[in-house]
Amino acid sequence: MGVLNATPDSFFDGGRWLGDEALLHVDELIAGGAGIIDVGGESTRPGAADISASEQIERIAPVLNHLAKHHQVLVTVDTTNSNVAEFALSHGAAAINDVSCLADPQLARVTAQHSAGLILMHSRGNMSQMSGFSQLPEGAYDDVVADVKREWCASRSIAVAAGLSTQDIAFDPGIGFWKSARHSFELLQRMGEFCELDAPIVIGASRKSFLTLIGESPPEQRLGGSIAACLYAAEHGVHVVRVHDVQATRQALDLSRALQEPIGSLQSCSEPRTTAC
């Protein structure tokens, strides 16, 4: 899943992909191997201000139109606003990526009305209220995996009551969202334990602050850690990795898979190569 933040203030790429640059970047993400494009018009970094539905729609509308005209790719829209969700699902999006853990049940009702999918990400509050990156007391969770499971399942039940089928709801543990760096690290390390939820698993570890547990670095210098996190996730039951760096991550995943195949089954460099999304 390639990330397209049509925002001026996202933590890593805020301001890079606005206007025509956003459309060009979508083309690059797909050319690099993205099977899903996740479009967002509102930053979810700690301390980010809430953005109105109209402003989110103004930011994402050109990208959705471009995708509908020029690409056959699965599109999700990152929003917690039911009005934005209504617009997105009416303009080509196949699913909503909700980073609030269904703070507004109307979001599920809108998604159900469009027979669309919902990526339900665990979080305990609005990120505008979080003081900083990975700034949460270590004792905020008794057992971060067990607590995330329980709280997420409660939100899934609300979504089902709103009309969604469990088959249409994907799980995201919410790396970095109301988590300390160690909480996020443990969620990734114990990712296999989430398979019992019987839901597709999506994870967004790309460029996030928990990666600094292995050494301080700004987001621009976290590509290696981001790829390592994606490889580990893919080996432990994750179905979709949400990333900023599609081409590099795709290459790493393809090589990792190839290394597990018999030598005789590999295509030569001169043969055309196809990959599954």
C-alpha positions as CSV (number, residue, x, y, z in Angstrom):
1,M,0.0,0.0,0.0
2,G,1.5,3.3,-1.1
3,V,0.9,6.4,0.9
4,L,-0.2,9.6,-0.7
5,N,-0.4,12.4,1.9
6,A,-2.0,15.4,0.2
7,T,-1.2,17.4,3.2
8,P,1.2,20.2,4.1
9,D,2.1,18.9,7.6
10,S,2.4,15.1,7.7
11,F,5.3,13.9,9.8
12,F,7.6,12.6,6.9
13,D,6.4,13.9,3.6
14,G,4.1,16.8,4.5
15,G,4.1,19.4,1.7
16,R,5.9,17.3,-0.9
17,W,2.8,16.0,-2.7
18,L,0.5,18.9,-3.3
19,G,-1.3,19.9,-6.6
20,D,0.2,18.3,-9.7
21,E,3.1,16.8,-7.7
22,A,0.5,14.6,-5.9
23,L,-0.7,13.2,-9.3
24,L,2.9,12.5,-10.4
25,H,3.7,10.8,-7.2
26,V,0.7,8.5,-7.5
27,D,2.0,7.4,-10.9
28,E,5.4,6.8,-9.3
29,L,3.9,4.7,-6.5
30,I,2.0,2.5,-8.9
31,A,4.9,2.1,-11.3
32,G,7.0,1.1,-8.2
33,G,4.7,-1.8,-7.4
34,A,1.9,-0.5,-5.2
35,G,-1.2,-2.6,-5.4
36,I,-3.2,-0.2,-3.2
37,I,-3.0,3.6,-2.9
38,D,-4.0,5.2,0.4
39,V,-5.0,8.8,0.0
40,G,-5.1,11.2,3.0
41,G,-6.1,14.8,3.3
42,E,-5.4,15.3,7.0
43,S,-2.2,14.8,9.0
44,T,-2.3,12.4,11.9
45,R,1.0,13.3,13.4
46,P,1.0,14.1,17.1
47,G,-0.3,17.6,17.7
48,A,-1.8,18.0,14.2
49,A,-4.9,20.2,14.1
50,D,-8.2,18.8,13.0
51,I,-9.1,19.7,9.4
52,S,-12.6,20.3,8.1
53,A,-14.4,17.9,5.8
54,S,-14.5,20.5,3.0
55,E,-10.7,21.1,3.2
56,Q,-9.9,17.3,3.2
57,I,-12.2,16.8,0.2
58,E,-10.5,19.7,-1.6
59,R,-7.1,18.1,-1.1
60,I,-8.1,14.5,-2.1
61,A,-10.5,15.1,-4.9
62,P,-7.9,15.7,-7.7
63,V,-6.1,12.6,-6.6
64,L,-9.2,10.4,-6.6
65,N,-10.2,11.8,-10.1
66,H,-6.7,11.1,-11.4
67,L,-6.8,7.5,-10.1
68,A,-10.2,6.9,-11.5
69,K,-9.2,8.1,-15.0
70,H,-5.7,6.7,-15.3
71,H,-5.3,3.6,-13.1
72,Q,-6.9,0.4,-12.2
73,V,-5.8,0.1,-8.6
74,L,-7.5,-0.4,-5.2
75,V,-7.9,3.0,-3.5
76,T,-8.4,3.6,0.2
77,V,-8.9,7.0,1.8
78,D,-7.5,7.8,5.2
79,T,-10.1,9.8,7.2
80,T,-12.1,9.7,10.4
81,N,-14.8,12.0,9.0
82,S,-18.0,10.4,7.7
83,N,-18.6,13.2,5.2
84,V,-15.2,12.7,3.7
85,A,-15.8,9.0,3.6
86,E,-19.1,9.5,1.8
87,F,-17.4,11.7,-0.8
88,A,-14.5,9.2,-1.2
89,L,-16.6,6.2,-1.6
90,S,-18.8,8.0,-4.2
91,H,-15.6,8.9,-6.2
92,G,-13.9,5.6,-6.6
93,A,-12.5,4.6,-3.2
94,A,-13.0,1.0,-2.2
95,A,-12.3,1.3,1.5
96,I,-11.9,3.7,4.3
97,N,-8.8,3.7,6.5
98,D,-10.0,4.8,9.9
99,V,-7.2,5.7,12.3
100,S,-9.5,6.6,15.2
101,C,-10.7,3.0,16.0
102,L,-14.2,4.1,15.1
103,A,-14.5,7.2,17.3
104,D,-17.5,8.0,15.1
105,P,-19.8,5.0,14.4
106,Q,-21.3,6.9,11.5
107,L,-18.1,6.2,9.6
108,A,-19.0,2.5,9.7
109,R,-22.6,3.2,8.6
110,V,-21.5,5.2,5.6
111,T,-19.0,2.5,4.7
112,A,-21.7,-0.2,4.9
113,Q,-24.1,1.8,2.8
114,H,-21.5,1.7,0.0
115,S,-20.7,-2.0,0.5
116,A,-17.1,-0.9,1.0
117,G,-14.3,-2.1,3.2
118,L,-13.1,-0.6,6.5
119,I,-9.5,-0.7,7.8
120,L,-10.0,-0.2,11.5
121,M,-6.9,0.9,13.3
122,H,-6.4,0.7,17.0
123,S,-6.0,4.1,18.8
124,R,-7.1,5.5,22.1
125,G,-7.7,9.1,21.1
126,N,-7.3,11.9,18.7
127,M,-3.6,12.4,17.8
128,S,-4.0,16.2,18.2
129,Q,-4.0,15.4,21.9
130,M,-0.8,13.4,22.0
131,S,2.1,15.4,23.2
132,G,4.8,14.0,20.9
133,F,6.1,11.1,18.9
134,S,5.9,7.9,20.9
135,Q,5.4,10.0,24.0
136,L,3.2,7.7,26.2
137,P,3.9,6.2,29.6
138,E,5.1,2.6,29.5
139,G,2.5,1.7,32.0
140,A,-0.4,2.8,29.8
141,Y,-1.0,-0.8,28.8
142,D,-1.0,-3.9,31.0
143,D,-0.2,-6.1,28.0
144,V,-0.1,-4.1,24.8
145,V,-1.1,-7.0,22.6
146,A,-4.0,-8.2,24.7
147,D,-5.2,-4.7,25.3
148,V,-5.1,-3.8,21.7
149,K,-6.9,-7.0,20.7
150,R,-9.7,-6.4,23.3
151,E,-10.2,-2.7,22.4
152,W,-10.1,-3.3,18.7
153,C,-12.6,-6.2,18.9
154,A,-15.0,-3.9,20.8
155,S,-14.8,-1.3,17.9
156,R,-15.3,-4.1,15.4
157,S,-18.5,-5.1,17.1
158,I,-19.7,-1.6,16.8
159,A,-18.9,-1.6,13.1
160,V,-20.7,-4.9,12.6
161,A,-23.8,-3.5,14.5
162,A,-23.6,-0.5,12.0
163,G,-24.1,-2.9,9.1
164,L,-20.6,-4.1,8.1
165,S,-19.7,-7.7,7.7
166,T,-16.7,-9.0,9.7
167,Q,-15.2,-10.0,6.3
168,D,-15.1,-6.3,5.2
169,I,-13.1,-5.2,8.3
170,A,-9.3,-5.2,8.4
171,F,-7.1,-4.9,11.5
172,D,-4.3,-2.4,12.0
173,P,-2.6,-2.4,15.4
174,G,-1.9,1.3,15.2
175,I,1.9,1.5,15.4
176,G,2.8,4.9,16.9
177,F,-0.9,5.9,17.7
178,W,-1.1,6.4,21.4
179,K,1.8,4.0,21.9
180,S,5.3,4.5,23.2
181,A,8.2,3.3,21.0
182,R,8.5,0.1,23.1
183,H,4.7,-0.5,22.8
184,S,5.0,-0.2,19.0
185,F,8.1,-2.4,18.9
186,E,6.3,-5.1,20.9
187,L,3.3,-5.0,18.7
188,L,5.5,-5.7,15.7
189,Q,7.5,-8.3,17.5
190,R,4.4,-10.2,18.5
191,M,2.5,-9.7,15.3
192,G,1.7,-13.4,14.9
193,E,-0.6,-13.3,17.9
194,F,-3.0,-11.1,16.0
195,C,-3.7,-13.8,13.4
196,E,-6.4,-15.2,15.7
197,L,-8.5,-12.2,15.1
198,D,-9.4,-13.7,11.7
199,A,-9.1,-10.4,9.9
200,P,-6.8,-9.2,7.2
201,I,-3.8,-7.4,8.9
202,V,-2.5,-4.0,7.8
203,I,0.5,-2.4,9.3
204,G,2.0,1.0,8.9
205,A,5.6,1.1,10.3
206,S,7.1,3.3,7.6
207,R,9.5,5.9,8.8
208,K,7.9,6.0,12.3
209,S,9.6,7.1,15.5
210,F,9.6,3.6,17.2
211,L,12.4,2.8,14.7
212,T,14.7,5.0,16.8
213,L,14.9,2.3,19.4
214,I,17.9,0.9,17.5
215,G,19.5,4.3,17.1
216,E,18.5,8.0,16.9
217,S,17.6,9.1,13.4
218,P,15.3,11.6,11.7
219,P,12.5,10.2,9.5
220,E,14.5,10.9,6.4
221,Q,17.1,8.3,7.6
222,R,14.8,5.5,8.6
223,L,14.4,3.6,5.3
224,G,16.5,0.7,6.3
225,G,14.5,0.2,9.5
226,S,11.2,0.6,7.7
227,I,12.1,-2.1,5.2
228,A,13.2,-4.5,8.0
229,A,9.9,-3.9,9.8
230,C,8.0,-4.7,6.6
231,L,9.9,-7.9,6.0
232,Y,9.4,-9.1,9.5
233,A,5.7,-8.2,9.3
234,A,5.2,-10.1,6.0
235,E,6.9,-13.2,7.5
236,H,4.5,-13.1,10.5
237,G,1.0,-13.0,9.0
238,V,0.6,-9.4,7.8
239,H,-1.3,-9.0,4.6
240,V,-0.7,-5.4,3.7
241,V,2.3,-3.1,4.5
242,R,1.5,0.6,4.3
243,V,4.7,2.4,3.1
244,H,6.1,5.7,1.8
245,D,8.9,4.0,-0.2
246,V,7.1,1.5,-2.5
247,Q,9.8,0.6,-5.0
248,A,12.5,-0.1,-2.4
249,T,10.1,-2.1,-0.1
250,R,8.7,-4.0,-3.1
251,Q,12.2,-5.0,-4.2
252,A,13.0,-6.2,-0.7
253,L,9.8,-8.2,-0.4
254,D,10.3,-9.8,-3.8
255,L,13.8,-10.8,-3.0
256,S,12.8,-12.2,0.3
257,R,10.2,-14.4,-1.3
258,A,12.6,-15.4,-4.1
259,L,15.2,-16.6,-1.6
260,Q,12.6,-19.1,-0.3
261,E,12.0,-20.6,-3.7
262,P,14.1,-23.4,-5.4
263,I,16.8,-21.9,-7.6
264,G,15.4,-23.6,-10.7
265,S,12.1,-21.8,-10.3
266,L,13.5,-18.3,-10.6
267,Q,13.3,-16.4,-13.9
268,S,16.4,-15.0,-15.5
269,C,17.0,-11.3,-15.5
270,S,16.0,-11.1,-19.1
271,E,12.6,-12.7,-18.6
272,P,9.6,-10.6,-17.8
273,R,8.7,-10.6,-14.1
274,T,5.2,-10.4,-12.6
275,T,4.5,-9.9,-8.9
276,A,1.3,-10.3,-6.9
277,C,-0.1,-7.3,-5.1
